[in-house]
Amino acid sequence: MRAAWWKNALVYQIYPLSFCDDNGDGIGDLSGIITKLGYLKDLGVDVIWLSPIYQSPMDDNGYDISDYYAIDPVFGTMEDFRRLLASAHSLGMRLIMDLVVNHTSDQHSWFQEARKSKDNPFRDYYVWRKMPTEIQSVFSGPAWEYDPLTEQYYFHLFSKKQPDLNWDNPVMRQEIYKMINYWLDFGIDGFRLDVIDLIGKDIDNFRLCDGPYLDERLLELKSNCFVGRDVMTVGETPCLSIERVRDVTRGETPLLDMVFQFGHLALDEIPSQGKWALKKLDLIELKRHFKSIQNGLENVGWNSLFWTNHDQPRAVSRYGDEAKRYECATMLATSLYSMQGTPYVYQGEELGMTGIRFSKLSDYRDIETKNMVLEKSSQSWSIDKIMESIYAKGRDNSRTPMQWDDTIYAGFSLNKPWIDVNPNHMEINAKKELADKNSVFSYFRNYFKLRKTNPLFMTGHFQLIFEDHPSLFCYLREGKEKTLLVICSFSNNWNSADFQDIPKGKWLITNISEIDLGAETTFPPYFAGIYEYDTVKGTN
């Protein structure tokens, strides 16, 4: 495996709309991010990942791009972005941008031209058919929209205002590469590539995710943009199997440096019924999934470690108990980030921020949620069932403003934000967390200092233990000289296990207190700790 700076880096995702509003319009902006760079540096952040800041009509909060070369005025100016990039670099942090190249906004000049006539030069930048097929949009409803101007249907796997680009068109592909190189030449440090596993699709044969052309498209993308540059690439690939993740990230010259693989996030959904059909998480199933990833990618590929992002609900609310927010947040971090891979923290995760439960549907802003309400209502779902699913899985769950302090708008803005602040910001906020040496923030900061200084987090062999224990997630990271034992309890009850065979060692970190390991060791609810001991020779 080649040494790379992004392997041991802490990546912090900023959702600009909700991070910090400096100009008082209720929308987060680039100047606001600049004011918080010291906070990120103090946490231990190495890489900032910005969700899209390009010009957009905001049908999907910036993931519908109308001009790849312009900064949307709600976030600021190109000069603001230049200042942000320079300021981050001056503090030793890198910055990657979110990039959406599966689709554009319907307001993009390419699509506006494509609609004018069937022989327009930009017509083939998008996917058109005389008759629609039965493919459904991810955001509910048909994936084909009729355009009366040319009497054909265009393809949109997401919102009808997000027409899919035609990656079969080499001219369009070169325009994409030109744009990517513009930003790389500008000085950014890489990209998070949105739903990138869709660019190889074969629509007519219904092969959408991980389609037949994916590898050749990724190779061409890399050859035209990334070869010879010291940048990182992370692909959002919800459809890739673990075997395919290995293919894409393997070796000295991977197609992508790492990917987001979402298998662990689907385990609290009823299989084949989609994200809104809920079931209780089975910890044994979760452990076996992580085992397959860790063992499958070891010495071959690379993984991304994340519980949440702008599309996923807050982890404490999803997997834990908000009443034990500190214990749950620190346990979840320890259980995940102690595996091999690059850690990603989503804004507010380091504070133990929780999900939102708006009482009125009108308070929600997300297009996917709004479409879901219409679809499920037509399927005779009760309003209670709809709200239960939204509380559990709605994307606005993690998009409420960052909670900086206990003032009326949580220090995010001086005026009413674009989406309401979580009322619990009076208790959960950065000002309070920073003042408490026993806070979630303090644990995260101490944990990542430990992680960066101990090479076993990068190189240690992963071995799952107590695989069938229903409440404890325990594993080893084994090296030739030292071994780390990670113990995490996913339970609101006390739990025990037999650790009498563990050699004498020391605790490197715990979220509650140090516990003597023995024949029948009992752990309090949501305990987390990392224990180090000398490796028993012959076991590694």
Number of C-alpha atoms within 10 A of each C-alpha: 12 8 8 12 11 19 19 20 21 22 25 25 25 22 25 27 26 24 27 29 27 20 18 16 15 23 24 27 28 29 19 22 23 20 14 12 18 15 14 18 16 9 21 21 23 21 25 23 23 20 23 25 27 24 22 26 18 14 18 18 18 21 24 27 29 23 17 22 14 14 20 22 13 19 24 17 16 16 11 16 19 15 15 20 22 18 17 22 17 10 13 12 22 24 23 25 22 21 23 20 23 22 26 25 27 24 18 20 13 21 22 13 15 21 21 14 13 15 10 12 12 19 19 21 24 23 19 24 14 11 11 16 15 10 17 14 16 15 19 20 19 19 23 25 18 17 12 9 10 14 15 17 19 22 27 27 22 24 26 21 18 24 28 27 23 23 24 18 13 12 13 18 19 14 11 18 17 13 15 22 14 15 17 19 11 11 17 19 23 24 22 23 21 21 19 24 25 25 25 23 20 18 14 10 8 12 14 19 20 21 19 14 17 20 17 12 19 19 16 16 19 18 13 15 18 21 11 8 11 11 20 21 21 22 24 19 22 18 20 21 15 18 12 13 23 22 18 24 22 21 16 12 13 19 24 23 23 27 27 21 21 16 16 17 16 15 19 20 17 14 12 7 9 11 17 20 17 18 12 10 16 12 19 16 15 17 22 15 15 17 17 12 22 22 15 16 20 19 13 15 24 27 25 21 21 22 24 20 22 18 14 19 25 29 24 26 21 19 18 20 19 18 10 13 20 22 25 30 31 30 25 21 25 25 20 16 22 25 26 26 25 21 23 23 23 20 25 25 26 22 27 27 28 25 25 24 18 16 10 8 14 8 12 20 18 18 18 17 22 17 16 20 19 12 15 16 14 9 9 10 13 11 13 9 15 19 19 16 17 24 20 22 24 26 23 26 24 27 29 24 30 31 29 23 19 18 14 15 23 25 21 26 25 16 15 15 21 15 17 17 20 22 15 15 23 16 13 23 23 26 16 17 20 15 11 12 10 13 21 27 26 18 23 22 18 14 23 22 13 14 18 15 10 13 12 23 23 17 16 22 23 22 15 19 16 15 17 13 15 16 21 25 22 21 24 22 22 24 20 15 12 16 22 27 23 24 22 28 26 22 20 16 11 13 20 15 15 13 13 12 9 17 15 13 15 14 17 14 19 21 23 18 13 16 14 12 19 15 13 12 14 16 22 17 20 29 27 30 23 23 21 21 17 17 17 15 9 6 8 12
